[in-house]
Protein backbone atom coordinates (compact mmCIF):
# COMPACT_ATOMS: atom_id res chain seq x y z
CA UNK A 1 0.00 0.00 0.00
CA UNK A 2 1.51 3.30 -1.07
CA UNK A 3 1.85 6.15 1.40
CA UNK A 4 0.03 9.40 0.86
CA UNK A 5 2.50 11.97 -0.38
CA UNK A 6 2.67 15.17 1.65
CA UNK A 7 2.53 18.35 -0.41
CA UNK A 8 3.54 21.80 0.79
CA UNK A 9 1.04 24.60 0.23
CA UNK A 10 1.66 26.91 -2.68
CA UNK A 11 2.09 30.61 -2.05
CA UNK A 12 -1.44 31.28 -3.30
CA UNK A 13 -2.95 28.58 -1.07
CA UNK A 14 -1.07 29.87 1.95
CA UNK A 15 -2.23 33.41 1.21
CA UNK A 16 -5.86 32.27 1.10
CA UNK A 17 -5.58 30.68 4.55
CA UNK A 18 -3.76 33.63 6.09
CA UNK A 19 -5.89 36.41 4.61
CA UNK A 20 -9.30 34.81 4.32
CA UNK A 21 -11.67 35.90 7.08
CA UNK A 22 -14.92 34.87 8.73
CA UNK A 23 -18.15 36.78 8.09
CA UNK A 24 -21.29 36.41 10.18
CA UNK A 25 -24.19 36.73 7.74
CA UNK A 26 -26.87 39.02 9.12
CA UNK A 27 -28.19 41.14 6.26
CA UNK A 28 -31.19 39.92 4.30
CA UNK A 29 -29.16 39.94 1.09
CA UNK A 30 -26.33 37.83 2.57
CA UNK A 31 -28.80 35.35 4.06
CA UNK A 32 -30.59 34.94 0.73
CA UNK A 33 -27.26 34.46 -1.04
CA UNK A 34 -26.14 31.83 1.48
CA UNK A 35 -29.41 29.93 1.19
CA UNK A 36 -29.24 29.99 -2.59
CA UNK A 37 -25.68 28.61 -2.58
CA UNK A 38 -26.66 25.75 -0.28
CA UNK A 39 -29.79 24.97 -2.28
CA UNK A 40 -27.78 24.79 -5.51
CA UNK A 41 -24.58 23.08 -4.38
CA UNK A 42 -25.20 21.10 -1.16
CA UNK A 43 -26.12 17.46 -1.74
CA UNK A 44 -29.29 17.84 0.38
CA UNK A 45 -30.45 20.93 -1.57
CA UNK A 46 -32.30 22.06 1.55
CA UNK A 47 -31.54 25.02 3.81
CA UNK A 48 -34.29 24.55 6.43
CA UNK A 49 -33.03 25.79 9.82
CA UNK A 50 -34.82 24.76 13.01
CA UNK A 51 -35.02 27.04 16.06
CA UNK A 52 -32.15 29.41 16.91
CA UNK A 53 -29.62 29.67 14.07
CA UNK A 54 -26.67 31.53 12.52
CA UNK A 55 -24.99 31.59 9.09
CA UNK A 56 -21.30 32.14 8.26
CA UNK A 57 -19.15 32.56 5.17
CA UNK A 58 -15.37 32.28 4.63
CA UNK A 59 -14.40 35.26 2.49
CA UNK A 60 -11.20 35.90 0.53
CA UNK A 61 -10.78 39.16 -1.41
CA UNK A 62 -14.54 39.68 -1.35
CA UNK A 63 -15.30 36.21 -2.71
CA UNK A 64 -17.16 33.58 -0.72
CA UNK A 65 -15.22 30.32 -0.65
CA UNK A 66 -17.33 28.38 1.87
CA UNK A 67 -20.58 28.73 3.83
CA UNK A 68 -22.00 27.08 6.94
CA UNK A 69 -25.21 27.16 8.95
CA UNK A 70 -25.78 26.42 12.63
CA UNK A 71 -29.15 25.64 14.21
CA UNK A 72 -30.76 24.20 17.36
CA UNK A 73 -29.50 20.81 18.54
CA UNK A 74 -31.47 17.60 18.06
CA UNK A 75 -33.87 16.80 20.91
CA UNK A 76 -32.79 13.24 21.72
CA UNK A 77 -29.63 11.56 20.47
CA UNK A 78 -28.86 8.49 22.56
CA UNK A 79 -25.08 8.43 22.06
CA UNK A 80 -24.74 12.19 22.58
CA UNK A 81 -26.85 12.18 25.73
CA UNK A 82 -24.87 9.25 27.15
CA UNK A 83 -21.64 11.06 26.29
CA UNK A 84 -22.80 14.14 28.24
CA UNK A 85 -24.28 12.04 31.03
CA UNK A 86 -27.27 14.27 31.73
CA UNK A 87 -30.81 13.20 32.61
CA UNK A 88 -33.72 13.51 30.19
CA UNK A 89 -35.07 16.47 32.17
CA UNK A 90 -31.66 18.18 32.16
CA UNK A 91 -31.52 17.60 28.40
CA UNK A 92 -34.93 19.23 27.95
CA UNK A 93 -34.04 22.26 30.05
CA UNK A 94 -30.42 22.74 28.89
CA UNK A 95 -30.49 21.71 25.24
CA UNK A 96 -30.26 25.34 24.11
CA UNK A 97 -26.62 25.31 25.25
CA UNK A 98 -25.88 23.02 22.28
CA UNK A 99 -25.84 24.00 18.59
CA UNK A 100 -25.88 21.84 15.47
CA UNK A 101 -23.67 22.43 12.44
CA UNK A 102 -26.50 21.70 10.03
CA UNK A 103 -24.70 22.61 6.78
CA UNK A 104 -21.02 22.92 5.79
CA UNK A 105 -20.15 23.58 2.15
CA UNK A 106 -17.07 24.56 0.17
CA UNK A 107 -18.05 26.14 -3.12
CA UNK A 108 -16.99 24.48 -6.41
CA UNK A 109 -13.48 25.37 -7.54
CA UNK A 110 -12.63 26.60 -4.01
CA UNK A 111 -11.27 23.41 -2.47
CA UNK A 112 -8.01 24.82 -1.17
CA UNK A 113 -6.01 22.52 1.17
CA UNK A 114 -6.84 23.09 4.86
CA UNK A 115 -9.54 25.63 3.97
CA UNK A 116 -12.32 23.71 5.69
CA UNK A 117 -10.37 23.24 8.92
CA UNK A 118 -9.41 26.93 8.90
CA UNK A 119 -13.06 27.88 8.39
CA UNK A 120 -14.14 25.59 11.20
CA UNK A 121 -11.53 26.94 13.61
CA UNK A 122 -12.68 30.51 13.00
CA UNK A 123 -16.34 29.60 13.48
CA UNK A 124 -15.79 27.67 16.71
CA UNK A 125 -13.78 30.55 18.11
CA UNK A 126 -16.62 32.99 17.41
CA UNK A 127 -19.80 30.90 17.64
CA UNK A 128 -20.62 31.22 21.34
CA UNK A 129 -20.04 34.97 21.39
CA UNK A 130 -22.19 35.50 18.28
CA UNK A 131 -24.90 33.24 19.69
CA UNK A 132 -24.91 35.27 22.88
CA UNK A 133 -25.32 38.49 20.92
CA UNK A 134 -28.11 37.10 18.72
CA UNK A 135 -30.00 34.73 21.03
CA UNK A 136 -29.07 35.91 24.51
CA UNK A 137 -27.07 32.90 25.73
CA UNK A 138 -23.73 31.17 25.02
CA UNK A 139 -23.02 27.76 23.47
CA UNK A 140 -21.17 25.11 25.48
CA UNK A 141 -21.01 22.26 22.97
CA UNK A 142 -21.63 21.60 19.27
CA UNK A 143 -22.82 18.58 17.32
CA UNK A 144 -23.23 17.56 13.69
CA UNK A 145 -24.31 14.58 11.58
CA UNK A 146 -22.31 13.21 8.66
CA UNK A 147 -23.77 10.99 5.94
CA UNK A 148 -21.21 8.16 5.55
CA UNK A 149 -22.38 7.51 1.99
CA UNK A 150 -20.70 10.75 0.92
CA UNK A 151 -18.24 11.80 3.63
CA UNK A 152 -16.08 10.34 6.39
CA UNK A 153 -16.10 13.32 8.75
CA UNK A 154 -12.44 14.17 8.09
CA UNK A 155 -13.09 17.91 8.35
CA UNK A 156 -14.48 17.43 11.84
CA UNK A 157 -11.82 14.95 12.97
CA UNK A 158 -8.95 17.31 12.17
CA UNK A 159 -10.82 20.11 13.98
CA UNK A 160 -10.93 18.20 17.26
CA UNK A 161 -14.43 16.73 17.08
CA UNK A 162 -15.23 13.29 18.54
CA UNK A 163 -17.08 10.57 16.63
CA UNK A 164 -19.66 8.97 18.96
CA UNK A 165 -21.66 6.55 16.82
CA UNK A 166 -24.68 6.62 14.51
CA UNK A 167 -28.17 8.08 14.66
CA UNK A 168 -31.32 5.95 14.46
CA UNK A 169 -32.21 7.38 11.05
CA UNK A 170 -34.70 10.13 11.95
CA UNK A 171 -34.67 13.69 10.58
CA UNK A 172 -35.88 16.74 12.50
CA UNK A 173 -38.39 18.43 10.21
CA UNK A 174 -39.74 21.14 12.54
CA UNK A 175 -39.37 22.41 16.11
CA UNK A 176 -41.24 19.41 17.52
CA UNK A 177 -41.56 16.93 14.63
CA UNK A 178 -39.31 14.16 13.28
CA UNK A 179 -39.72 11.95 10.24
CA UNK A 180 -37.99 8.68 9.33
CA UNK A 181 -35.40 8.98 6.56
CA UNK A 182 -33.81 5.53 6.90
CA UNK A 183 -30.25 6.88 6.65
CA UNK A 184 -28.23 6.59 9.90
CA UNK A 185 -25.68 9.40 10.18
CA UNK A 186 -22.38 9.61 12.02
CA UNK A 187 -22.61 11.66 15.22
CA UNK A 188 -19.78 14.12 15.90
CA UNK A 189 -19.49 16.43 18.92
CA UNK A 190 -17.03 18.98 20.30
CA UNK A 191 -16.88 20.85 23.60
CA UNK A 192 -16.43 24.60 23.26
CA UNK A 193 -15.80 24.98 27.01
CA UNK A 194 -13.40 22.93 29.09
CA UNK A 195 -15.28 20.11 30.87
CA UNK A 196 -18.53 21.18 29.21
CA UNK A 197 -20.09 17.73 29.73
CA UNK A 198 -19.36 17.82 33.47
CA UNK A 199 -20.96 21.26 33.74
CA UNK A 200 -23.98 20.31 31.61
CA UNK A 201 -24.84 17.34 33.83
CA UNK A 202 -24.12 19.07 37.14
CA UNK A 203 -26.90 19.74 39.65
CA UNK A 204 -26.50 23.46 39.01
CA UNK A 205 -25.33 25.20 35.86
CA UNK A 206 -22.66 27.92 35.90
CA UNK A 207 -24.16 31.35 36.46
CA UNK A 208 -23.59 32.42 32.83
CA UNK A 209 -25.63 29.45 31.60
CA UNK A 210 -28.35 29.37 34.26
CA UNK A 211 -30.82 31.66 32.48
CA UNK A 212 -31.14 29.08 29.68
CA UNK A 213 -32.61 26.63 32.19
CA UNK A 214 -34.71 29.30 33.88
CA UNK A 215 -36.29 30.21 30.53
CA UNK A 216 -37.65 26.67 30.11
CA UNK A 217 -41.00 26.25 31.81
CA UNK A 218 -41.14 23.28 34.22
CA UNK A 219 -42.93 20.26 32.78
CA UNK A 220 -45.42 18.04 34.60
CA UNK A 221 -43.75 14.68 35.20
CA UNK A 222 -46.41 13.11 37.47
CA UNK A 223 -47.87 9.79 36.32
CA UNK A 224 -51.61 9.49 35.73
CA UNK A 225 -51.91 7.16 38.73
CA UNK A 226 -50.22 9.71 41.02
CA UNK A 227 -52.54 12.43 39.72
CA UNK A 228 -55.63 10.29 40.40
CA UNK A 229 -54.41 9.65 43.96
CA UNK A 230 -54.00 13.39 44.57
CA UNK A 231 -57.38 14.06 42.95
CA UNK A 232 -59.09 11.72 45.42
CA UNK A 233 -57.59 13.62 48.35
CA UNK A 234 -58.59 17.01 46.96
CA UNK A 235 -62.14 15.93 46.14
CA UNK A 236 -62.58 14.93 49.80
CA UNK A 237 -61.25 18.24 51.15
CA UNK A 238 -62.55 20.78 48.61
CA UNK A 239 -66.27 20.94 47.81
CA UNK A 240 -67.20 22.12 44.32
CA UNK A 241 -68.97 25.49 44.57
CA UNK A 242 -69.67 26.13 40.88
CA UNK A 243 -72.61 25.09 38.69
CA UNK A 244 -72.14 21.71 37.00
CA UNK A 245 -72.92 23.21 33.59
CA UNK A 246 -69.77 25.36 33.78
CA UNK A 247 -67.38 22.61 34.81
CA UNK A 248 -65.15 22.14 31.77
CA UNK A 249 -62.39 22.14 34.39
CA UNK A 250 -63.41 20.53 37.72
CA UNK A 251 -62.21 22.46 40.75
CA UNK A 252 -60.35 19.42 42.11
CA UNK A 253 -58.51 19.08 38.79
CA UNK A 254 -57.47 22.73 38.76
CA UNK A 255 -56.24 22.64 42.36
CA UNK A 256 -54.42 19.39 41.65
CA UNK A 257 -52.67 21.08 38.73
CA UNK A 258 -51.71 24.08 40.88
CA UNK A 259 -50.35 21.80 43.62
CA UNK A 260 -48.21 19.85 41.13
CA UNK A 261 -46.95 23.12 39.65
CA UNK A 262 -45.98 24.44 43.10
CA UNK A 263 -44.17 21.20 43.87
CA UNK A 264 -42.04 21.72 40.75
CA UNK A 265 -41.19 25.34 41.54
CA UNK A 266 -43.72 27.16 39.37
CA UNK A 267 -44.50 30.69 40.58
CA UNK A 268 -48.12 30.92 41.61
CA UNK A 269 -49.25 33.22 38.83
CA UNK A 270 -51.86 32.66 36.10
CA UNK A 271 -49.38 33.03 33.24
CA UNK A 272 -46.86 30.54 34.64
CA UNK A 273 -49.63 28.10 35.53
CA UNK A 274 -51.02 28.25 31.99
CA UNK A 275 -47.55 27.55 30.56
CA UNK A 276 -47.19 24.59 32.93
CA UNK A 277 -50.63 23.27 31.92
CA UNK A 278 -49.55 23.29 28.27
CA UNK A 279 -46.91 20.65 29.08
CA UNK A 280 -49.52 18.10 30.20
CA UNK A 281 -50.12 15.04 28.04
CA UNK A 282 -53.66 13.89 27.05
CA UNK A 283 -53.36 11.12 29.66
CA UNK A 284 -52.50 13.62 32.40
CA UNK A 285 -55.37 15.90 31.34
CA UNK A 286 -57.78 12.95 31.46
CA UNK A 287 -56.57 12.07 34.97
CA UNK A 288 -57.49 15.64 35.99
CA UNK A 289 -61.01 14.99 34.57
CA UNK A 290 -60.85 17.91 32.16
CA UNK A 291 -63.51 17.69 29.45
CA UNK A 292 -63.02 17.36 25.71
CA UNK A 293 -63.84 20.05 23.16
CA UNK A 294 -66.98 18.81 21.44
CA UNK A 295 -65.88 20.24 18.09
CA UNK A 296 -62.30 18.92 17.96
CA UNK A 297 -62.50 15.98 20.36
CA UNK A 298 -59.29 17.15 22.08
CA UNK A 299 -59.15 17.46 25.85
CA UNK A 300 -59.31 21.08 26.95
CA UNK A 301 -56.30 22.71 28.58
CA UNK A 302 -56.96 25.63 30.98
CA UNK A 303 -55.65 29.05 30.02
CA UNK A 304 -54.62 32.13 31.97
CA UNK A 305 -58.16 33.43 32.62
CA UNK A 306 -59.18 30.14 34.26
CA UNK A 307 -56.31 30.33 36.74
CA UNK A 308 -56.93 34.03 37.38
CA UNK A 309 -60.47 33.22 38.52
CA UNK A 310 -59.32 30.21 40.53
CA UNK A 311 -56.64 32.05 42.50
CA UNK A 312 -59.09 34.77 43.46
CA UNK A 313 -61.53 32.34 45.05
CA UNK A 314 -59.50 29.46 46.49
CA UNK A 315 -57.86 29.66 49.92
CA UNK A 316 -54.03 29.71 49.69
CA UNK A 317 -53.71 27.94 53.03
CA UNK A 318 -55.88 25.11 51.74
CA UNK A 319 -53.66 24.64 48.68
CA UNK A 320 -50.58 24.63 50.89
CA UNK A 321 -52.01 21.96 53.20
CA UNK A 322 -52.86 19.78 50.22
CA UNK A 323 -49.39 20.35 48.75
CA UNK A 324 -47.66 19.35 51.99
CA UNK A 325 -49.85 16.28 52.32
CA UNK A 326 -49.18 15.15 48.77
CA UNK A 327 -45.47 15.82 49.22
CA UNK A 328 -45.44 13.59 52.32
CA UNK A 329 -47.30 10.92 50.37
CA UNK A 330 -44.69 10.96 47.59
CA UNK A 331 -41.50 11.57 49.64
CA UNK A 332 -42.51 10.09 52.97
CA UNK A 333 -42.50 11.90 56.35
CA UNK A 334 -39.99 14.71 56.79
CA UNK A 335 -36.93 13.43 58.71
CA UNK A 336 -34.51 16.34 58.35
CA UNK A 337 -33.34 18.06 61.54
CA UNK A 338 -32.60 21.37 59.77
CA UNK A 339 -35.21 24.06 59.10
CA UNK A 340 -34.19 27.06 56.99
CA UNK A 341 -36.06 30.38 56.86
CA UNK A 342 -35.73 32.07 53.48
CA UNK A 343 -37.39 35.35 52.48
CA UNK A 344 -38.09 36.02 48.81
CA UNK A 345 -39.59 38.85 46.81
CA UNK A 346 -42.05 37.74 44.12
CA UNK A 347 -41.06 39.37 40.86
CA UNK A 348 -43.51 41.84 39.29
CA UNK A 349 -46.01 41.30 42.12
CA UNK A 350 -44.77 43.69 44.80
CA UNK A 351 -45.05 40.90 47.39
CA UNK A 352 -42.64 39.26 49.79
CA UNK A 353 -42.93 35.73 51.15
CA UNK A 354 -41.06 33.79 53.84
CA UNK A 355 -40.51 30.11 53.06
CA UNK A 356 -39.47 27.24 55.30
CA UNK A 357 -37.23 24.57 53.73
CA UNK A 358 -35.22 21.65 55.02
CA UNK A 359 -31.55 21.12 54.17
CA UNK A 360 -32.54 19.04 51.11
CA UNK A 361 -34.68 21.85 49.67
CA UNK A 362 -37.99 20.25 50.67
CA UNK A 363 -40.80 22.80 51.00
CA UNK A 364 -42.16 23.02 54.57
CA UNK A 365 -44.54 25.97 54.32
CA UNK A 366 -44.73 29.70 53.62
CA UNK A 367 -46.28 32.91 54.95
CA UNK A 368 -46.91 36.11 53.02
CA UNK A 369 -45.40 39.26 54.53
CA UNK A 370 -48.16 41.69 55.42
CA UNK A 371 -48.38 45.16 53.87
CA UNK A 372 -46.19 47.76 55.62
CA UNK A 373 -44.46 45.00 57.58
CA UNK A 374 -41.36 42.83 57.08
CA UNK A 375 -40.11 39.25 57.24
CA UNK A 376 -39.67 39.10 61.03
CA UNK A 377 -43.35 38.80 62.14
CA UNK A 378 -44.10 36.62 59.09
CA UNK A 379 -41.32 34.23 60.10
CA UNK A 380 -42.75 33.95 63.62
CA UNK A 381 -46.16 33.04 62.22
CA UNK A 382 -44.50 30.45 60.00
CA UNK A 383 -42.53 28.96 62.92
CA UNK A 384 -45.73 28.44 64.96
CA UNK A 385 -46.91 25.96 62.33
CA UNK A 386 -43.67 23.95 62.29
CA UNK A 387 -42.54 20.99 64.36
CA UNK A 388 -39.35 22.37 65.94
CA UNK A 389 -38.59 19.81 68.64
CA UNK A 390 -34.93 18.72 68.40
CA UNK A 391 -34.46 20.68 65.16
CA UNK A 392 -32.04 23.50 64.36
CA UNK A 393 -33.48 26.63 62.76
CA UNK A 394 -31.17 28.54 60.40
CA UNK A 395 -31.93 32.15 59.55
CA UNK A 396 -30.04 35.20 58.34
CA UNK A 397 -29.15 38.23 60.47
CA UNK A 398 -32.54 39.89 59.94
CA UNK A 399 -34.11 37.31 62.28
CA UNK A 400 -31.44 37.55 64.98
CA UNK A 401 -33.55 38.90 67.83
CA UNK A 402 -34.57 37.82 71.30
CA UNK A 403 -38.27 37.20 70.64
CA UNK A 404 -37.66 34.88 67.68
CA UNK A 405 -34.92 33.00 69.55
CA UNK A 406 -37.19 32.50 72.59
CA UNK A 407 -40.00 31.25 70.37
CA UNK A 408 -37.72 28.61 68.82
CA UNK A 409 -36.08 27.57 72.09
CA UNK A 410 -38.85 27.73 74.71
CA UNK A 411 -42.07 27.36 72.66
CA UNK A 412 -40.83 24.95 70.01
CA UNK A 413 -38.13 23.02 71.83
CA UNK A 414 -35.61 23.58 69.06
CA UNK A 415 -32.23 25.23 68.67
CA UNK A 416 -31.14 28.06 66.41
CA UNK A 417 -28.13 29.20 64.42
CA UNK A 418 -28.22 32.90 63.56
CA UNK A 419 -25.76 35.49 62.33
CA UNK A 420 -24.87 38.51 64.46
CA UNK A 421 -23.59 41.58 62.65
CA UNK A 422 -21.98 44.78 63.84
CA UNK A 423 -25.26 46.72 63.42
CA UNK A 424 -26.43 44.98 66.64
CA UNK A 425 -23.71 46.48 68.87
CA UNK A 426 -25.09 45.38 72.27
CA UNK A 427 -25.61 41.75 71.28
CA UNK A 428 -22.34 41.76 69.36
CA UNK A 429 -20.49 43.02 72.49
CA UNK A 430 -22.19 40.46 74.79
CA UNK A 431 -21.17 37.57 72.52
CA UNK A 432 -17.66 38.91 72.24
CA UNK A 433 -17.42 38.94 76.02
CA UNK A 434 -18.72 35.36 76.22
CA UNK A 435 -16.04 34.14 73.83
CA UNK A 436 -13.23 36.10 75.49
CA UNK A 437 -14.11 35.88 79.18
CA UNK A 438 -16.24 32.77 79.56
CA UNK A 439 -15.45 29.45 77.90
CA UNK A 440 -18.30 27.28 76.62
CA UNK A 441 -18.95 24.00 78.38
CA UNK A 442 -17.68 21.01 76.38
Secondary structure, DSSP 8 states (H G I E B T S, - for coil): ----------HHHHHHHHH-EEEE--SHHHHHHHHHHHHHHSTT------SS-EEEEEEETTEEEEEEEEEE--S--HHHHHHHT--HHHHHHHGGGEEEEEEEEE-TT---TTHHHHHHHHHHHHHHHHHHHHHSS---EEEEEE-TTT---HHHHTTT-EEEEE--SEEEEETTEEEE-S---EEEEEESSTTHHHHHTSSS--HHHHHHHHHS-------HHHHHHHHHHHHHHS---S-GGG-SS-HHHHHHHHHHHHHTT--SSHHHHHHHHTT--HHHHHHTT--B-TTT--B----HHHHHHHHHHS-HHHHHHHHHHHHHHHH-S---SEEEEEEEEETTTTEEEEEEE-TT--EEEEEE--TT--HHHHHHHHHHTS--TT-EEEE-GGG-SHHHHHIIIIIS--EEEE---TTSHHHHHHHHHHHHHS----
